[in-house]
Amino acid sequence: MAAADPLPGVTRARHPLVEKILSGSAPEAIRVTAARGALPLPLQDLVYAQICLLHDELPQVVQAATESLAKITEESLLPILRDPGCEPVLVDHFVRSGRLSGDALEAAIAHPAIMDTTLESAAATGTEETLNLIVTNEVRIIKNPHLLETLRANPNLSADNRRRLQELERDFIGKEQLRVRPAPAPMAEPLPEAPPEGALAEGAAAGVEEPAAVDDAAPVMTEEEEAQYEEALKKTPIFQKIMKMNVAERVQLAMKGNAEERAILIRDTAKMVAHQVLKSPKISDSEVASFAKMRNIHEDMLRVIATRKDWTKAYSTVHALVRNPKTPAGLTIQFLPRLGNRDLKIVCGDKNIPELVRRQARNLFLIRTQPPKKMGKKAH
């Protein structure tokens, strides 16, 4: 599903019959029954299946799903829209339908998993009631300036809301990125055992020029060092303050806070908070490099860092991603050619790193450092 960077919601398991419908393996009879709303499923799963069946290849299935969805009342939808695990596609369908009002509309617009494209659509065509609700979601407007412009273009936007948007833009949007103090540097880690002597050692003496590093890359913490750092962090006043906040307040702080606060929030167990840290306009390259070293943040955060070209220009960030065992191996391998020979050799012997990555690093090291084979004399 193509989505414009939705905030992550709480995932929930779908009914096996819904999974069969989504995979295309459900028989026609099951699809027709689901489209008519006669399948014995939890309401949220049934509604989700019906929305998916709007794109079915059989016209009778599409028609039945369309008619069933049109009959669902706002009272029935309200508990679904208030569920943190509600599917973004479901929220999108009913917001775009223009049918929602009152509590149901408020729950949909405020849902943490609502997609940017959904909000932009509502901002473009919504009533004053809809626009009032969107304007209160300041975090989403700050991270998506296009949403702000879409709101302004809607003639239904009130004068009071136009003033609020102007203040929001003045205070948070379009300002130069602040230079902030980087997160505390981790303790030095002893180099892991190097690969066996022999081919690697011989190659290292072959005189092959090593790629130049952009900057010095400090190694990642060991697990023990990171645990010690975590314990010390939990005793700080700022950590105690953050722990008293609810999720919505932590999301706001992730956007507006300082580097020290972001270094704590990137570890947040609520992924939407950690994601918001990486979207903060204040985040610096040195902070990103320090995040890439962390083994106790969610894999999704490392994936985001690894796919941002502006962040992976820094050698320190690339080095940290490769050395971090939690970085997905498929992303790690692409950075191996960026490492210098010394760091490649370290990766080869680091048993915390997946075997696939170590093997690729060893092959690359050998290619770089083995002397070229001498051609033998031809026999006459």
C-alpha positions in Angstrom: 0.0 0.0 0.0 1.5 3.4 -1.0 1.3 5.7 1.9 2.8 9.1 2.5 4.8 8.4 5.6 2.2 7.5 8.1 2.9 7.6 11.8 3.1 4.0 12.9 0.1 2.6 14.7 -0.3 -0.4 16.9 -0.4 -3.5 14.8 -3.1 -6.1 15.4 -3.5 -9.7 14.1 -6.0 -10.1 11.4 -8.5 -13.0 11.1 -7.1 -15.8 8.9 -10.1 -15.5 6.5 -9.2 -11.8 6.0 -5.6 -12.8 5.2 -6.9 -15.3 2.6 -9.0 -12.5 1.0 -6.0 -10.2 0.9 -3.7 -12.9 -0.6 -6.3 -13.6 -3.4 -6.6 -17.2 -2.4 -10.2 -16.9 -1.0 -12.9 -18.6 -3.1 -15.5 -16.4 -4.8 -18.2 -17.6 -2.4 -16.2 -16.3 0.6 -15.5 -13.0 -1.1 -19.1 -12.4 -1.9 -20.2 -13.4 1.6 -17.7 -11.0 3.1 -18.7 -8.2 0.8 -22.3 -8.6 1.8 -21.3 -8.4 5.5 -22.5 -11.9 6.2 -19.1 -13.5 7.1 -18.8 -14.2 10.9 -15.8 -11.9 11.6 -15.0 -9.2 14.1 -16.5 -5.9 12.8 -13.1 -4.2 12.2 -11.8 -7.2 10.3 -15.0 -7.4 8.3 -15.0 -3.7 7.4 -11.3 -3.9 6.4 -12.0 -6.8 4.2 -14.9 -5.0 2.5 -12.7 -2.0 1.8 -10.2 -4.2 0.2 -12.9 -6.0 -1.8 -13.8 -2.6 -3.4 -11.0 -3.5 -5.8 -12.0 -7.1 -6.5 -12.0 -8.4 -10.1 -15.7 -9.4 -9.9 -18.3 -6.6 -10.3 -20.8 -8.3 -8.0 -18.3 -8.4 -5.2 -17.4 -4.7 -5.7 -21.1 -3.7 -5.7 -21.9 -5.8 -2.6 -19.0 -4.3 -0.7 -19.9 -0.7 -1.7 -23.5 -1.2 -0.5 -22.5 -2.8 2.8 -20.0 0.0 3.6 -22.6 2.6 2.9 -24.9 1.1 5.5 -22.4 1.3 8.4 -23.4 3.9 11.0 -21.1 6.3 12.8 -22.1 4.7 16.1 -20.7 1.3 14.8 -17.6 3.0 13.5 -16.7 5.0 16.6 -15.2 2.1 18.6 -13.1 1.0 15.6 -11.8 4.5 14.9 -10.8 4.8 18.6 -8.8 1.6 18.5 -5.1 2.3 18.3 -4.7 -0.8 16.0 -7.2 0.5 13.5 -5.9 0.0 9.9 -4.8 3.3 8.2 -6.7 2.2 5.1 -9.9 2.0 7.1 -9.4 5.5 8.5 -8.6 6.7 5.0 -11.7 5.3 3.4 -14.2 6.9 5.9 -12.4 10.2 6.1 -12.4 10.5 2.3 -16.1 9.5 2.1 -17.1 12.7 3.8 -19.6 10.8 5.9 -18.0 11.3 9.3 -18.9 14.0 11.8 -18.8 14.7 15.5 -16.9 12.1 17.7 -16.3 9.7 14.8 -14.6 12.5 12.7 -12.6 13.6 15.7 -11.4 10.1 16.4 -10.4 9.6 12.7 -8.5 12.9 12.4 -6.7 12.3 15.7 -5.8 8.7 15.0 -2.0 8.2 15.3 -1.9 6.0 12.2 -3.8 8.4 9.9 -1.7 8.8 6.7 -0.4 12.2 5.5 -2.3 11.7 2.2 -5.6 11.2 4.2 -5.0 14.4 6.1 -4.1 16.3 3.0 -7.3 15.1 1.2 -9.4 16.2 4.2 -7.6 19.5 4.4 -8.3 20.2 0.7 -12.0 19.5 0.7 -13.1 19.4 4.4 -15.7 21.5 6.2 -14.8 24.0 8.9 -15.4 21.3 11.5 -12.9 19.0 9.8 -10.3 21.8 9.4 -10.7 22.8 13.1 -9.7 19.2 14.0 -6.7 19.1 11.6 -5.3 22.4 12.8 -5.1 21.1 16.4 -2.8 18.3 15.2 0.3 20.6 15.3 2.9 17.8 15.2 1.6 16.6 11.8 1.5 20.1 10.3 5.1 20.9 11.5 6.5 17.8 9.8 4.4 18.2 6.7 4.5 21.8 5.4 2.4 20.7 2.3 -0.4 20.0 4.7 -0.2 23.6 6.0 -0.4 25.0 2.5 -3.3 22.7 1.7 -5.2 24.0 4.7 -4.6 27.6 3.7 -6.0 27.0 0.2 -9.3 25.8 1.6 -11.8 28.7 1.7 -13.6 27.0 4.7 -10.6 27.7 6.9 -11.6 30.2 9.6 -9.8 33.5 10.3 -8.8 32.2 13.7 -7.3 29.0 12.3 -5.4 31.1 9.7 -3.9 33.0 12.5 -2.9 29.8 14.4 -1.2 28.5 11.2 0.7 31.7 10.8 2.0 31.5 14.4 2.9 27.8 13.9 4.8 28.6 10.8 6.6 31.5 12.4 7.7 29.5 15.5 8.4 26.1 14.0 8.4 25.8 10.3 11.1 27.0 7.9 13.5 28.1 10.6 17.2 27.3 10.2 18.3 24.1 11.8 19.7 24.7 15.2 23.2 23.5 15.9 22.8 21.4 19.0 25.2 19.6 21.3 25.7 16.0 20.2 24.8 13.1 22.4 27.5 11.9 24.8 30.2 9.9 23.1 30.2 6.2 23.9 33.0 4.5 25.7 35.7 3.0 23.5 35.2 -0.6 22.6 38.2 -3.0 22.4 38.8 -4.2 18.9 37.3 -7.7 18.3 39.6 -10.6 17.4 40.9 -10.1 13.9 40.5 -12.8 11.2 43.1 -15.6 11.1 46.5 -14.7 9.7 47.3 -15.8 6.2 45.5 -14.5 3.2 44.1 -11.4 5.0 47.5 -10.6 6.6 49.4 -11.2 3.4 47.0 -9.0 1.4 47.3 -6.2 3.9 51.0 -5.9 3.0 50.3 -5.7 -0.7 50.4 -2.0 -0.8 46.8 -1.4 -2.0 45.6 2.1 -1.2 42.9 2.2 1.4 39.8 4.4 0.8 40.0 7.6 2.8 37.6 8.0 5.7 35.6 11.2 5.8 36.0 11.4 9.6 37.1 9.3 12.5 34.5 6.6 13.4 34.3 5.7 17.1 33.3 2.1 17.6 29.9 1.1 19.0 29.5 0.3 22.6 29.7 -3.2 23.9 26.5 -4.6 25.4 27.9 -4.3 28.9 28.9 -0.7 28.3 25.5 0.2 26.9 23.7 -1.4 29.8 25.8 0.7 32.2 25.1 3.8 30.2 21.3 3.0 30.3 21.4 2.6 34.1 23.1 5.9 34.5 20.7 7.6 32.1 17.7 6.4 34.1 18.9 8.3 37.1 19.0 11.7 35.4 16.3 14.4 36.1 15.5 14.7 32.4 14.8 11.0 32.1 12.5 11.1 35.1 10.7 14.0 33.6 10.1 12.3 30.3 8.9 9.1 32.0 6.0 11.1 33.5 4.8 12.2 30.1 2.1 10.4 28.0 2.8 9.3 24.4 1.3 12.5 22.9 3.5 14.7 25.1 6.6 12.7 24.2 5.8 13.0 20.5 5.6 16.8 20.9 8.9 16.7 22.8 10.6 14.6 20.1 9.8 17.4 17.6 10.6 20.4 19.8 13.1 19.1 22.4 16.9 19.4 22.6 19.6 16.9 21.7 19.7 15.4 25.2 16.0 14.8 25.2 16.1 13.3 21.7 18.9 10.9 22.8 16.4 9.5 25.4 13.3 9.6 23.2 15.0 7.7 20.3 15.0 4.7 22.7 11.2 5.0 23.4 9.2 1.8 23.3 6.4 3.7 21.4 7.7 3.6 17.8 5.8 6.8 16.9 7.9 8.7 19.4 11.2 7.4 18.1 10.1 8.0 14.5 9.3 11.6 15.4 12.8 12.1 16.8 14.2 11.3 13.3 11.8 13.7 11.7 12.7 16.6 14.0 14.0 19.6 12.1 16.6 20.2 14.8 18.4 16.8 14.5 22.1 17.0 13.6 24.3 14.6 11.7 26.3 13.9 14.8 23.1 12.8 16.6 22.2 10.5 13.8 25.7 8.9 13.9 25.3 8.3 17.7 21.8 6.8 17.1 23.3 4.4 14.5 25.6 3.0 17.2 22.8 2.1 19.6 21.8 -1.5 19.9 18.8 -0.9 22.1 16.7 1.1 19.6 14.1 -0.4 17.3 15.4 -1.9 14.1 13.0 0.4 12.2 15.0 3.4 13.3 18.2 2.0 11.9 16.4 1.2 8.7 15.2 4.8 8.4 18.8 6.1 9.0 20.3 3.6 6.5 17.9 4.8 3.8 18.5 8.5 4.1 21.2 9.4 1.6 22.0 12.8 3.3 22.7 11.0 6.6 24.8 8.1 5.1 27.2 10.5 3.5 29.0 10.6 6.8 31.6 7.8 7.3 30.9 7.7 11.0 27.2 6.9 10.4 28.0 4.2 7.8 30.6 2.6 10.0 28.2 2.6 13.0 25.4 1.0 10.9 27.7 -1.8 9.7 29.0 -2.5 13.2 25.5 -2.5 14.8 24.2 -6.1 14.9 20.6 -4.8 14.8 21.0 -3.2 11.4 19.2 -5.4 8.8 21.9 -7.3 6.9 20.5 -6.4 3.5 21.1 -2.7 4.2 24.5 -3.3 5.9 26.0 -5.1 2.9 25.5 -2.0 0.6 27.8 0.0 2.9 30.7 -2.4 3.0 32.5 -0.8 0.0 32.5 2.5 1.8 34.6 1.1 4.7 38.4 1.4 4.8 40.5 -1.8 4.9 41.2 -1.6 8.6 37.4 -1.3 9.4 36.6 -4.1 6.9 39.1 -6.4 8.7 37.5 -5.6 12.0 34.0 -6.5 10.6 35.4 -9.8 9.4 36.2 -10.8 13.0 33.3 -9.3 14.8 31.2 -12.3 15.8 28.3 -10.1 16.9 27.7 -9.2 13.2 25.6 -11.6 11.0 27.6 -14.2 9.2 26.4 -13.0 5.8 27.8 -9.5 6.4 31.2 -10.9 7.7 31.5 -13.2 4.7 30.9 -10.3 2.3 33.3 -8.1 4.2 36.0 -10.8 4.0 35.5 -11.3 0.2 35.8 -7.5 -0.3 38.9 -7.3 1.8 40.6 -10.1 -0.1 39.7 -8.5 -3.5 41.2 -5.2 -2.3 44.4 -6.5 -0.7 45.5 -9.7 -2.4 48.4 -9.0 -4.8 47.7 -9.5 -8.5 48.6 -12.9 -9.8 51.8 -13.0 -11.9 51.5 -14.4 -15.4 53.6 -17.5 -16.0 56.1 -17.7 -18.9 54.6 -19.3 -22.0 56.3 -22.5 -23.1 58.1 -22.4 -26.5 
